[in-house]
């Protein structure tokens, strides 16, 4: 996997879907690590142009149904992934266990696939998101929360109410109808099928003005 520090081809997602709710958790201490993650210098959502354009269409369709997108994460620099790996290796740091992984022993996070040395997010065409009511701003009930490590997060988890199951299916069908694919482990995680940089992990920091940089 090639590593690049250049940001040509990336944009700020807020310029494409300004009405989306941005809840960039890794800029805050409210995440499974419990501190701001390396590389998140601003609470910005960056993405490849191709993913931004596809998400704009998703957002337009959601708006027609009285909904809006809430974005948790998009582009994730490799330095952030490295931060996750260092944290997972420190078995003494369990400050956020009760919230994010109450039923999983931290020593098993690698083995069970919750933490890995590389992430699709670092390629710039993966998004973590959910749906909100555009009038009230309230999240649709998905029967689970973002970044929860456990079976409840699996996209095929069935021990939910009919409303929760319908909401998950609505999110999946809405996003996947516009060129994305989901994964079994996380109901909120989608990757652009025709991602422009399938063999490159990027490692520039997350800040809105970083997109002014060019290759070369």
N, C-alpha and C positions, 0 to 999 in steps of 0.2 A: 504493500500500500504506500503510495507516494504521499509525502507530507508537504503542504504548501502554506506559506504565510501570506500569500497575496489574496486580495479580496475582489479582484475584477470578476464581474459576473454576479455579484451579490448586491442586494438592495435591502433597505429598511422596509419591513412588512407594513409598518404603519402608514407608509406612503401609498400602499396598494389597497389596504382595508382599514382606513382610519377609524371606522366605527367598531372595530373589534375590541374586545376587552383584553388588555395585556396584563397577565399575572405571571411575570417572569420570576419563578420561584428561586432559581439559582442565583439571582442577584440579592436575595434576602437570606436570613438565617433560617427561614421556615422551609426546610427541606430535609431529606433523610440524613444528611451530614450534620446539619445544625449550625452552619455558618455560610457566609457568601462563598461561592465556588470560584476558583481561580479562572481568570479570563472574563468574568462577567463584570465589566467596568461600568456599564450602564444597564438599566432595565429595558433593553432594546431587543427586538426580535428581528434577526437578520435571516435572509434566505436567498437562494438562487433566484434569478429572475423568473425562471421557468416555474418554480414552486409558487412564487408570489402571484404570478398570473393565474395559476390554477386555483389557488386559494381565494383569489378575488371572485372567481366564478362561483365557488362554493359559498362564499359569503353572500353574494347576490341572491342565490337560491334560498339560503337560510332566511334572509330578510323578507323574502316574499311569503314565508311561512310564519312570520312574527318572531323569528329567532335571530341570534347573533353568535359569532364565534368568540370563545375565550381561549386565548393562546397561553400555554404554560412554557413551552420551549420550542425553539426552531433550531437554527445553527448552534452547535455546541463545539467550542474549540477543543483540540486534542488535549490542551493543558487542563481543561476541566475534567475530561475523562481520566487523565492521570491523577487528578485530585481525588476522584472517586476511588481509584485503585488504591492509593495510599491510605485513604480512610478505611477501606474494607480490610486492609491488612493489619490495621490497628484494632485488635479485638477488644481492647479496653475502652474504646470510645463507643458507648451505646446510648448517648444522651437522647437520641430521637427514636429509640427502639419502640417505646410504647405507642407512638403515633404511626410509624411507617412500616415496622416489621415485627409486630408483637409475637407472632407465631413462628418466626424463622430465626434460628441461631445464626448470629453474625458470621460464624466460621464457615457457614454453608452458602454464603452469598455468591461466591464464584461458581461453586459446583452446581448450584441451582439456576445459574444464568442471570441473576439479578445485576451483577456487576461484571464487566468485561473490559479488556484492554483497549478495545476499539468500539466506536459507536457509529451507527448510520447517521446520527445527527451531525457528525463532523464533516459529512459530505455536503451538507447544506440543503438537502431536499427532503428532510424528515421533520414532521411537526407533531407535537403533543398538544391536544386541544379537546375542548368539550363544547357544549351548546348552552346558551342562556336564553331566557325569555327577554326579548328586546325591549319590552315595555317595563318590566319590573327589575330586570338585571339579575334575576335569580337563576342559578344553575339548574338545568334539568337534572332530575334525580337519576343518576347512573348506577346506583347501588354499590358505589365504591368511590374512592378518592384517588386523585392523581398520585402516582409514585408509591402506592401501597404495594408492598412485597407480599404476595400471597395469591391463593387460587381465586379469590374474589375479583382480582384484577383481570383474570383471563377472559378473553372475548367470548369463549364458549361456556362460561360459568352460568349455570341455569338456576341456582337457588336464589332467585330474585323475584320481586313482585312483577306482575304483568306490565305495569307502568315502567319499571326499571328496564325490563327486557326490551320493551318497545322503544324506549329512549336510546338504548345502546344500538339497536338496529337502525334507528333513524340516523344517528351520527354516522354509523358505518356506511349506510347506503348513500347518504348525502355526499360524503367525502370520496368514497370509492367510485361514484358515478362520474367523477371528474378527474380520473387518472391516477388515483392513489391506491395503495394496497395496505391492509392492516397486518397485524401480527397476532398470534394466538395468546401471547403472554400479557399484553397490555391493551385494554379497550380504547385507550386514548391516543395510541401511537400509529401514525400513518406515514408512508414514504411514497414519493412520486415514482410511478412505475418507470417513466423515462427520465430518470435523474441524469443531469448533464455531466456529473463528475463521479461515476461509480467506482473509480479506482483511486480517488484522492481524498485524504483527510486534511482538513484545513486547521490552521493553528494561529489565526489572528484573533485579537480580543473582540469581545462583544461591546461595541459602542456605536452609536448612530452614525458618526462621521467617518468611521473606518472605511465605509464603502467608497470614499473619495480616492483611496489608494488604488493603484493599478499595477498590473504585472510588469515586470521588467527590472 
